[in-house]
């Protein structure tokens, strides 16, 4: 019985041409979970500021 190599890169279907291992994917998810999130109201405010800049 052969041992499994856990460091094998798997095909990444999300970003064509850029292989991503399962561990790298999990790390990206964890990083996203730990990043700052904004509220809907803050998002709307940011969009309004962006629209105002475009109208100038």
Secondary structure, DSSP 4 states (H G I P E B T S, - for coil): -PPP-TT-----SSSTT----HHHHHHHHHHHHHS----HHHHHHHHHHHHHHHH-
